[in-house]
């Protein structure tokens, strides 16, 4: 739900008309509920494959994690897709208040531990802006290590909020019997390096782990791929915990970031000619 429903309806009507003007057919414009069930989310991907699509581009820019995690899972499980690409567009500006009314912290649909275990060798957190939703995870789940993935360089004005996030996690865990939270600094767009860092932290998923994707979408993408790769390799499933906001700012982002004279859009090849590129050895 938006923070301003009336303004949302006007914007949605304008965007729908823009899509129609761009020659999208009515059946190609879907209106879906934020809390759509996982089977319904997957059905949109399956419908494309059923219609003969063999290549798919998934733009995660505006998708909440509740949607793009199961979409990616469905696309990579369906081997009718020979090429799978994810894209992300950076924003020129962010709203001061991004979202509110957080739901409970729980595993994302399709990304849970089979045995419901609350003990893990490590909890890996993508550093974002607001750590309070993580409190139940740090209190109720036991881990010997907490590892933080810090997007670097974070850029202005986000770096101050990122550091406050780190300090609050350190304060939350200071009295727990865990290693001091260790962090790695990785460029926020370097999805392969984030994936490799998690593999190193967990000995290629031989150690059990839980993930909390609170950083940039591109870091969350790597977390999604790592969890899927661990499952595919037959190792311990890696649950992904997230508190889904129920309301979003209408101007969550405005404008498109620029890279010189070009729009700042990054593409990630996830499967090429039938071969998955994010796997564990």
C-alpha positions, -999 to 999 in steps of 0.1 A, spaced: 0 0 0 12 36 -7 15 63 19 -8 84 -3 -35 61 -19 -51 89 -40 -18 101 -55 -10 64 -61 -41 59 -82 -34 90 -103 2 79 -109 -8 43 -117 -34 56 -142 -7 78 -159 18 49 -160 -8 26 -174 -16 50 -202 22 54 -209 25 17 -213 -5 16 -236 10 44 -257 42 23 -259 21 -5 -275 18 -28 -245 -14 -49 -248 -40 -48 -220 -32 -84 -211 5 -75 -206 -3 -50 -178 -9 -69 -146 -24 -55 -114 -13 -76 -84 -15 -74 -47 17 -68 -27 10 -98 -5 2 -121 -34 8 -158 -25 39 -174 -38 20 -197 -62 5 -166 -78 39 -149 -81 54 -179 -97 25 -183 -121 34 -151 -139 68 -166 -147 54 -200 -156 29 -183 -180 58 -167 -199 75 -201 -204 42 -217 -213 38 -191 -240 71 -200 -255 95 -175 -239 130 -189 -236 148 -158 -225 137 -136 -196 149 -102 -182 138 -95 -146 141 -59 -136 143 -59 -98 144 -21 -95 109 -16 -83 101 -51 -70 99 -56 -33 119 -86 -20 86 -104 -13 82 -105 -51 116 -106 -68 131 -134 -46 104 -159 -57 104 -146 -92 141 -153 -96 136 -187 -79 109 -196 -103 129 -184 -134 160 -203 -124 141 -235 -115 124 -235 -149 150 -248 -174 129 -238 -203 145 -204 -199 180 -207 -215 189 -171 -206 180 -153 -174 191 -117 -168 184 -94 -139 187 -56 -142 187 -27 -118 184 10 -124 199 34 -98 178 64 -87 186 100 -88 170 107 -54 153 88 -25 125 99 -3 133 108 33 107 83 45 108 52 23 83 30 39 64 22 72 41 -3 89 66 -32 88 52 -67 89 67 -94 112 102 -107 106 99 -140 88 115 -161 60 107 -149 25 83 -173 7 104 -202 -7 135 -192 13 131 -210 47 149 -237 66 134 -272 61 139 -281 98 129 -247 113 163 -246 130 171 -215 151 208 -223 154 232 -212 127 269 -209 124 265 -174 111 240 -147 104 249 -125 74 233 -91 72 231 -67 42 236 -32 57 208 -8 50 192 21 69 170 7 96 181 -22 118 152 -24 142 134 -51 123 164 -74 128 160 -74 166 139 -106 167 164 -124 145 194 -114 167 175 -123 198 157 -155 189 182 -171 166 216 -183 179 247 -179 158 284 -179 167 292 -153 141 275 -122 127 289 -109 94 279 -76 78 281 -67 41 287 -30 39 279 -14 5 310 6 -5 312 33 -15 277 40 -1 276 75 -14 258 106 1 236 108 20 232 71 27 266 65 43 257 81 76 226 59 79 246 29 70 271 35 97 243 41 123 229 7 112 263 -9 119 266 8 153 231 -3 163 238 -39 154 270 -38 174 250 -24 204 224 -51 200 249 -79 201 275 -66 226 261 -88 254 257 -120 233 281 -149 231 291 -142 195 321 -129 177 322 -91 173 302 -84 141 327 -85 113 321 -66 81 333 -67 45 332 -36 22 321 -45 -13 309 -23 -41 271 -23 -40 268 -33 -77 294 -61 -75 269 -90 -72 295 -117 -80 319 -105 -53 291 -104 -27 282 -139 -37 318 -151 -34 321 -133 0 292 -153 14 306 -185 0 339 -177 18 321 -168 51 303 -201 51 329 -225 36 308 -228 4 276 -232 25 290 -262 44 284 -241 75 248 -232 82 238 -196 78 208 -172 77 206 -141 56 190 -107 63 188 -86 31 185 -50 43 211 -34 20 208 -23 -17 188 -44 -41 219 -56 -58 233 -70 -26 199 -86 -19 201 -101 -54 234 -118 -44 219 -131 -12 190 -146 -32 213 -163 -56 235 -176 -27 205 -192 -10 193 -207 -43 228 -221 -50 231 -236 -16 198 -255 -21 207 -265 -56 240 -279 -44 223 -301 -18 239 -284 12 219 -270 41 191 -246 30 199 -210 37 168 -191 51 163 -155 42 146 -133 68 129 -100 61 102 -77 76 81 -67 46 68 -30 47 31 -27 42 32 9 29 56 26 6 63 62 -2 50 72 -36 82 90 -43 104 62 -29 127 71 -58 127 99 -83 146 101 -115 173 78 -129 209 80 -119 234 88 -146 268 74 -155 283 101 -176 258 107 -203 241 73 -200 214 61 -176 229 41 -147 215 6 -155 233 -26 -145 226 -60 -159 235 -94 -143 237 -126 -164 223 -153 -141 220 -181 -167 235 -181 -202 228 -207 -228 214 -230 -202 243 -227 -177 238 -211 -143 266 -187 -135 260 -185 -97 269 -219 -83 288 -234 -54 318 -256 -61 
